[in-house]
Amino acid sequence: MHSLRSKILSVTIGAIIITMIVATVFGIVAIRNICIDNSRLLLQLLCETGQKNLDSSLNSVESEVRYISTYVESDLKGLDDQELEEHLDRVNVIFEKVLKNTKGVMTYYYRIDPAVSSDVKGFWYVNTDGDGFQEHEVTDITMYDTEDTSQLVWFTVPKATGEPVWLPPYITDNLDVKVISYSTPIYLDGKFVGVIGVELDYTYMAEMVDNITLYDNGYAFVNDSEGNIVYHPRMDVTTMGVQPAVPEGLLGDAEIIKYTYEGVDKIAVVLPLVNGDRLNVSVPEKEVYEEMQKWINVIIIVFFILLAIFILLIMRYTGKITRPLQELTEVAEQIDKGNYNHSLNYKGDDEIGVLTQTFNSVTNNLNNYITDLNNLTKQLTLQKESLSALLNNMPAISFTKDAETGVYLACNQAFADYAHKLNPEEVVGLTDTQLFDSSTATHFVEQDRKALSMDEPFIYFEDVKDAKRKARQLQTTKLKFIDSNGRLCLLGVCTDVTDSRAKNQADRMITAMAADYRCVYYIDLDENDGVCYRNDPGDSGLTTPGEHFSYIERVNWYAQNYVTDAYREGFLEFSEPENIRKRLSEEPIIAYRYLAKRGNHEYYEMIRAAGVRRAEEREDHMVHAIGLGLTEIDVEMRETMARNDALVEALSLAEEASKAKTSFLSSVSHEIRTPMNAIIGLDNLALHDDTISEQTRDYLKKIGESAQHLLALINDILDMSRIESGRMVLKKEEFSFSAMLEQINTLVSSQCADKGLHYECHMLSKVNEFYIGDDMKLKEVIVNILSNAVKFTNAPGSITLSVEKTAEFEDQSTLTFCIKDTGIGMSKEYLPRIFEPFSQEDGSTKNKYGSTGLGMAITKNIVEMMNGTISVESEKDVGTEFTVVVTLKNSMRDSLYRNGTFDPNQLRVLIVDDEEIPAEHARMVLDEAGIRADISMSAEEAFRMMELQNMKQEPYNLVLLDWKMPDKDGIEAAKEIREYYNNETTIIILTAYNWDEIMDKALEAGVDGFIAKPLFASNVLSEFENAVYRNHVNVFEEKKRADLAGRRVLVAEDVEMNAEIIMDVLEMEEIESDHAENGKIAVEMFENSEPGTYAAILMDVRMPIMDGLEAAATIRSLERADAKVTPIIALTANAFDEDVQRSLQAGMNAHLSKPVEPEHLYQTLGELIYEAENHS
């Protein structure tokens, strides 16, 4: 424990240390900046002093030479030898007088250019020993090229430049000494005569540089303008070899420079000299900081001395303050150990004194309370021992708890084991929330509330999870009571019935299987043990269990004796225990079909296995015991095989027809888009012509807009034809929801198993067994999303389908389907486009997974037709979750219509109304009732639509006519319909007015009934049914058909394969047929045949040489009786209304879209042949 004194000391000393550290840091920083500034100032001062000394010496020499040159030019009178000799003598005298006392001058010279005089050369005087200038032999200039400035620089450079010049250091020709020189050219009347100058001993300059020093290792050196070191006190630069280069950092223009040389950081000041060289004063940066560090060390020493003084003072005075508190703490520790006979003697009148007096009073009171508490504890211990003995002697799980707080007061060892505690003492004082998971604890609390509300014992069964999440089932009895302290408590007794109920579950399962299987086995996979139960036909229950047997031996024996060779290996693989465990961990029931044999008789059997307890119900997620059933399925299997063969054949025909349709759509797309693109392109080119008038430009713009609109419309039609060739209509039929869900799970489970994925289906709430709706479309939606999940999820991923009834109102239920996967996911940017047709996230998706981008568009279309919603959430590389919400009508298993005479799905209704909104409302109402409805905006359009539907052999059963329309009202339209179609169609007038004034006129025109607006489906069906009964007609009665056997049909089809398919279909109904490769041949074959040879003609619309439309018109124009009445049926992959209209105008009787359904073809041929024969 940390004492109060130590805490006070820590806080106080810490504050002092922090304050002193901050002050010290600021002091160190200030000293550092001052030292650096002083060092730089000192460097600057030294460099400037050296610069002034050197420049003073150089300027002195320069001014003396300039003075002499002025004298020389004024004294020079002529260039003959005598005059030059006299002139040289006078100049020499001047040189000697002027330079006599000038320090550092080694030589002076005056040289005459050989071009001026070949005899007079000039003079050169040298001061070699310091005793004065002595004449020295001059250099023979004629041996050099005086135009080459790299030789005899003291002569050639002034001559070339015509200016006085300081020359860089060089070695004299005869003295072999390093000098620098200042030379100036001499002219007479603009003509170059020679050069005068002086040479300075470089040793004199070096001594001046050496005198510049700072710190231990500071020095100065000189470099020229090109960076070559001219003089350095630590380098040998007396020879004129390659000059050392200064460090790169010193070549800048700054006066104060930091640089690194030979691994040493340095600071330098650089100043220019009068002769063009640069003076550098350099000092190691370390020596500057060493001076600074001395001051920093002094500050640190002072810091520690002051800190020690402060700590000693604080420790002295805090001891006086905390000593009484320490004594109080020691007494409190004694009391904590049980020694209550201590008191404090501090008499101060401060806060500690008051605390001491209060503490003494509390100690006396506590001593009295302890005595009383010991007596009570003895009594409670006796009561607790009695209760524990009672609970531990009870065979079941037992406990008591406080009803108000939920705290366990006592329990036996059985409950402690159930709660996974070592003993009851670890349970007492805890609540359900502290012992169990949240859901189990909540369940226990809710049951306690129910028990407390009852006066008698509360007995119930419950499925719970113990403290280690293990599923258990308990039979629990709870009873409230009042204890001796008047506290409301709860007594609970629980019996674990998990194992006994599991046995009962197994018995019920075996009993249920025995009703459907000729032989049922119960197999313990862990023990390789099994028992066979047989269900005799005359016995309503199970027979006595047989003897136990080895499961593996029995399987091998049965496979060898009763399973055919082709299926034996698969049978043994299916029956292998580990395979059963693995498959049943993924699906609840597995089965295997095989061909069995008994003697020479072979038949199909099926073996099915199901876990007695499903894998997910067990802690280890494994199946340990199964029910195994065998049953004969020979009849069903052979019927299925036959149906499959027929389906394969039909599928082949459908695929061929689909190929033809695809080819046609591709051709149509190309043929239509090509001229449209040309129109748009030419329109754009014309608009760029500046010479056209504004009116013409306006026309061209309108043409372009119309062409663009038409092209967009054509593209939409052609694209959507890949999805649906006609309008999608949802069924409104009763269906089994569980059967639909089972079909979905079977399909998706197989897909997931093939790909190594984990699939689960969860029912989050109870749903109805039957609903009314289109189960096929709903299943298509769910399977489409699940199939996408499988496609875009890689092993070992998972897919989950959850179903929940989220709302129910009156006779409708809202169902929510949630499909979640752990697949590749989608980016946030793509989600808004996922439901667009042909949309894909990127090209790689199509290449890798193979997708047209239509699936989600179709899915959304179906969901919206169901008045549902679909949404998606996704994260890239994490997964995707789709949510589909649809509302279905609850099944009442009761017909809404009289005697069930007709199904709304049989109705096809035409709504004729010039106002769009009421017409659309009527169609919506009928669609919701499952009635197919089309809209016409005028009577004339209605006649065309009725004609087209009759051509398609799908006539309207009911026409709803608006009374008041602008061009032709409903009564006039009804009269014309009756003239053309007699009683084949029921006509009902729609009106928002009182129809009494028009009733007689309408009935006379052939109207069957009246309905008031707004429209309701029930009203339509009721009035339609009443009209049917009143008129004693059957609008659903099929037309009479002719017998087709033995008839001959002419098939005009340019595609050989399509012709063979149609002729094979006709042959199945015993119809003979002839083939014509194109329209021209078909016309010739019909014209050359005997009248009545062909009962009908099947005419492909698009054929080479002569198409079907032209061929039909040609046949109708032939001068023979049968040419007018022989039925001609158009065959085409295009089911658009304009194509049907063209077929009708060419004289054809019906229009069938490819691929042709055989039953539809037979019906159309029978009805048209019958009509033709009876008409003729």
Buried (B, 14 or more C-beta within 10 A) or exposed (E): EEEBBEEBBEEBBEEBBEEBEEEBEEBBEEBBEEBBEEBBEBBBEBBBEBBEBBBEBBEBBBEBBEEBBEBBBEEBEEBEBEBBEEBBEEBBEBBEEBBEEBEBBBBBBBBBBBEBBEEBBBBBBBBEEEEEBEEBEBBEBEEBEBEEBEEBBBBBBBBBEEEBBBBBBBEBEEBEBBBBBBBBBBBBEEEBBBBBBBBBBBBBBBEBBEEBBBBEBBBBBBBBEEBBBBBBEEEEBBEEEEBBEBBEBBBEEEBEBEBEBEEEEBBBBBBEBBBEBBBBBBBBBEBBBEEBBEBBEEBEEEBEEEBEEBBEEBBEEBEEEBEBBEBBEEBBEEBEEEEBEBEBEBEEEEEBBEBBEEBBEEBEEEEEEEEEEEEEEEEEEEEEEEBBEEBBEEEBBBBBBBBEEBBBBBBBBBBBBBBEBEEBEBBBEBBBBEBBBEEBBEBBEEBBEEBBEEEEEBEEEBEBBBEEEEBBBBBBBBBBEEEEEEEEBBBBBBBBBEEEBBEEEBEEBBBBBBEEBBBBBBBBBEEBBBBBBBBEEEEEEBEEEEEEBEBBEBBBEBBEEBBEEEBBEBBBEBBEBEBBBBBBBBBEEBEBBBBBBEEEEEBBBBBBBBBBBBBEEBEEEBBBBBBBBBBBBBEEBEEEEEEEEEEEEEEEBBEBBBBBBEEBBEEBBEEBBEEBEEBBEBBEEBBEEEEBEEEEBEBBEEBBEEBBEBBEEBBEEBBBBBEEBEEEBBBBBBBBBEEBBEBBBEBBBEBBBEBEBBBBBEEEEEBBEBBBBBBEBBBBBBBBBBBBBBBBBEEEBBBBBBBBBEEBEEEEBBBBBBBBBBBBBBEEEBBEEBBEBEBBBEEEBBEEEEBEBBBBBBBBBBBEBBEBBBEBBBEEEEBBBBBBBBBBBEBEEEEEBEEEEBBBBEBBBBBBBBEEEBBEBBBEBBBEBBBBBBBBBBBEBBBBBBBBBBBBBEBBBBBBBBBBBEEBBBBBBBBBBBEEBEEBBBBBBBBEEEBEEBEEEBBEBBBBBBBBBEBBBEBBBBBBBBBBEEEEBEBEEEBEBBEBEEBBBBBBBBBEEBBBBBBEBBEEBEBBBBBBBBBBBBBEBBEEBEEEBBBBBBBBBBBEEBBBBBBBBBBBEEEEEBBBBBBBBBBBBBBBBEBBBBBBEBBBBBBBBBBBBBEBBBBBBBBBBBBBEEEE
